[in-house]
Amino acid sequence: MIHLKTQKFFISLTAIFCSFSINAKSIALSFDDGLNPALNAQAEHINSKILQQLKDQNIQTIVFPSLIKIGDAQGKQLIRSWGINGHTIGNHSAFHQNLNNPNVTAGSYIQSIQMADTAFSDLPHYQRIYRFPFLKEGNTAEKRNAVKSWLHENSYQLGAVSIDASDWFYNRKYLDYLKHGDTAKLERLKQAYITHLLDRANYYDQLAMLTLKRSPQHVLLLHVNAINAAFLTDAVRSFQQHGWDFISAKQALQDPLYQQTSQNLPAGESIIWSIAKTQGNTSLRYPAEDAPYETDNLERFNLD
Ligand SMILES: [Zn+2]
């Protein structure tokens, strides 16, 4: 009798465990751009604070530096420390150009990728994984296809994102409130920022369920910036409380989702957004993320 009860107990435990792992959504973090210590006195502090939090949370990510964003040797040293800490380093081009800009040619754009490759190839854990600046992949089929073919021929993996968000917008607010020493506003901003990130993650996960019929291994787009240096641990804990598991960026990018390429024009945005667009989803806003979309969320937290 006791034996039977014990067996039942283990069977129900297994059932709970299995249903939990099926329902858990997985997410990896990626950080774009990098900082230039010559232009930002806080660069080193921000960089090391983000790295420390990732270490404490045991999360392996990917950073996508752009030469024009990091400046010269000092900025590169900050990126090197990501590699030393075991994070993957990708390529985000030299000049951070918008490929949807009619003045940007495929030829000059490819040169910018090559320049960054030369500059970053000696960094630990550098890999040929490319992230398009602004997630813009070309305003014409010729440009889109020329750059994609070049990346493919040069053994580049695509560093697409599934979850686009506007941390850059909340970072502007953060710096503004910080400058004015408004601690009450900063606390409300933390809540607003985390709510925004969770909202975007859930939105793109639901869009994935509609378009892919599954929840993929997500990749979230963030930047190396002050708001993430301040609030990253709180954001990570909040995601975990809402059923998200953190996985390494390396693992997440193995999802076949990230091998798909945009069929739309203009091309780009989140890969899930892009597939939904190709499938004819008419409810999608463009661009996928922008400052005006955040007005309601700010009001919700009594911020302006
Ligand atoms: Zn960027």
Boltz pocket constraint, residues with backbone or C-beta under 6 A from the ligand:
constraints:
  - pocket:
      binder: B
      contacts: [[A, 32], [A, 33], [A, 64], [A, 66], [A, 92], [A, 96], [A, 132], [A, 133], [A, 134]]
      max_distance: 6.0
